[in-house]
Amino acid sequence: MRILALLLSFMFIGTSACLADWAYNFVVYDGNSYQVTDDVMDEADIAKRVGEVTRYSDEEGTYSGNFSNAFPVGTQYYAIQGIAAD
């Protein structure tokens, strides 16, 4: 009985995942982090394409490049007219 309990303990420890508990969805572009919102933009306010997500992860860590915790690789970034990127 002790062996079974010990084996079950190792199974649960070995299979537990360490997923991040994000406070909000975000993207990282050009060294800056941007919080994702539900704001709706008029098409006329959307400027040129500036990049795309090149790395996605749902684990906490260091975020570099064009990273997102919400959007898959390939999702495109666009500038918004009248709003500075910094």
N, C-alpha and C positions, 0 to 999 in steps of 0.2 A: 504494500500500500504506500509506503514511504517513497519507493522508487517511482511509482505512478505520479504522485504529487510533485516530486522533484522534476520529472520530465514535463509535466504540464506547466510548471513554473517557467522552465527554460523556453518552452514553446511561446508563451505569452510575452516574455521578455524579448525574445528574438524576433517576433513579428510586429512589435509595436512600432508605428511610424512616427517620425518627428515632423509633422507638418506645421507650417507657420499659421499663427492666428493673426491674420492681418487686420489692422485697424481700418484700412481702406485700400481700394485698388489703386495702383499707380503705374506709371511708366517712367523710365529713365531715358533721357535723350541729351546728348552732348554734355554729360556730367551733371545735369540738373534733374531733380525728381519732380514729377507732376502728378497731383492727385486727380484721379478720374472722377468726373461728375456726370450728372444726368442732364446737364444744360443742353438745350437744343440750339444748334447754330443754323443761321440762314446760309444757303449755298453761296451767296454773294460775299459772306464773311470769311470763307475758306480761301486761303492763299495757296501758295505752291507746296508741293510735296517736299518734305525735308528729311525723310528717313523712314525706317521701318523697324519693327521688333526683330531683333536677331537672337534674343535669348529669352526664354520663358522659364520660370521656376515657381513652385509652390512651397519652397523651403527657404527659411531665413538665411541670410548670409550677406556677402558683399555683392553689390549690384553695379556692374559696369557695362559699358557699351550701351546698346539700345535694348534695355531690359524691360520686362513687364511681369507682374504677378497676376495679370488679368487677361491679357490678350495673347494669342498664339503667335509663334514666329511667322513673319510675313505681313502682319498687320501694319498698315502704313500710317505714318505721322504726317500731319499737315500743319502749316503755320496758320494763325488766325489774324486777319488783318486788324491793325490797330492795337494789338496786344503784344508787348515785348516778350520774347522767349525766356528772358531771365526772371 
